[in-house]
Amino acid sequence: MDLGISGKWALVCAASKGLGYGCALSLAREGANLVVNARTAATLNEAAKRIADETGVEVRPVACDITTESGRAEALAAAPQVDILVNNAGGPPPGDFRNFTRDDWIRAVDANMLTPIELIKATVDAMIERRFGRIVNITSSAVKAPIDILGLSNGARSGLTGFVAGIARKTVAHNVTINNLLPGVFDTDRVRDTVAAAAKAAGISEEEAARRRVQSVPAGRLGDPLEFGQACAYLCSAQAGYVTGQNFLIDGGAYPGTF
């Protein structure tokens, strides 16, 4: 199916690897040009080259800290326009909430709530004027089913979810949609870090912790970042103009609830 986004410009944050890379590659395969962001220039440049070589689209890497005002300005300036925005940032560290400081909370909220809001604010009005815009926020399954050792993530990402619920119903009349993708256990560095923290807390090996984590997923495997990216590409498509303010859980069936 032609998703109708060939020639559009997408800004994909934290796109050098993991879920961000999966989203960037999926959008590029549909013909979207990219500005991709990450902090580490070498890794980002390699990822951008791989995507450009495979798909033939224009890919502009911008190595910067997207959580800073200067980083956001640099990334936004690299695109002729932003038709598609994929917000993504590394999750805050796991741990016991008793040990989190105020600075820990501020960093978590800044990266996982305020940065996406600032990028939405910087792009949404121009999307409305052009009568096309797709905004996808990569959050976490912890928004739906909180994970005890991810208190920082539970709080910050839930704040973003509430914010999106309010504005997504205002923009959709202009063909600008805002949705959230909630990943479960995917094969990413973030999940490996979480598994390592769980192993330490339980006094077991990382191998055993990883085995238990996979056992908790009805699909019996970790998710593939590319299949996550393909879900993102659909939400960014012309066909998804009637979908807004939604939280799409992609977790291999791990969440046990009906709603």
Secondary structure, DSSP 8 states (H G I E B T S, - for coil): ---S-TT-EEEESS-SSHHHHHHHHHHHHTT-EEEEEES-HHHHHHHHHHHHHHH---EEEEES-TTSHHHHHHHHHTSS--SEEEE-------B-GGG--HHHHHHHHIIIIIHHHHHHHHHHHHHHHHT-EEEEEE--GGGTS--TTBHHHHHHHHHHHHHHHHHHHHHGGGTEEEEEEEE-SBSSHHHHHHHHHHHHHHT--HHHHHHHHHHTSTTSS-B-HHHHHHHHHHHTSGGGTT--S-EEEESTT------
